[in-house]
């Protein structure tokens, strides 16, 4: 499946973005010899699957463009999780945000928990799977998870 959720039509091509690269071989610059280029197929690198992760230093949520092992390695722009379940930096509790603004919340609602149960720990600054969720807080953290 392609990134858009449908199976792509696979076609051979030589234009830009076709998934191929041209490798030239020859005897060196200025030698005057020309050889036929060899075409090498590049491996599929997969689809970008960003998430919305909490950044403790900024006290806001940002798109996590690359992450794993409990941390986000590369943050993008501000975001709101799909279910609007965000961390309230004032009390460290996950709550539904009734009025999201640029990765922060202007009006909090009831406590919530992410569907994945992957929650940020203020104790070590990492994301862990929560083995015991209660009232928007994690009572017992488990293994590291990708934000």
Steps between C-alpha positions, in 0.01 A plus 500: 500500500614850430493790745155606382342169606468348155713264298711693249534422131862400462652637181851513366619850432806706439373840616557671832335327793478165324684316776813440298846645496753520222846374579770604255817304468800600299871537510496845660445866426648623176574155363277550198339160536129458539319198636137402510347601836391226736163541672479395865168466681487664841329319790158614619548708815136485606250768581540777753267429790523806726334517839420786735740495796550712810821707516581560868739788430235698312200373706312438176417226250684478168496267202755225561660435161740233628505322831534174686636348820299743709606826334424721204819567305361761262212738573298689240225756544248528783214249498199362683459120531209358297302425818606834660641309801794719607727543801414790728849626594365665818406171670653236264161338434366397160176689428274556203566843357177686422684794342839412342730786395832435321596187696369632832156504657296808591219300663530158665222243537486156665796271562585259217766253389654444157350196324849357452571531877839646401541780755765759583673460837615820667727288723741407220375706202426188294189339354400167654209264456280560803404176674261670746309811385277684743343846465731618222814391689719196473535313828748243362722551197618205290723466196611792285280582202518732198323832560 
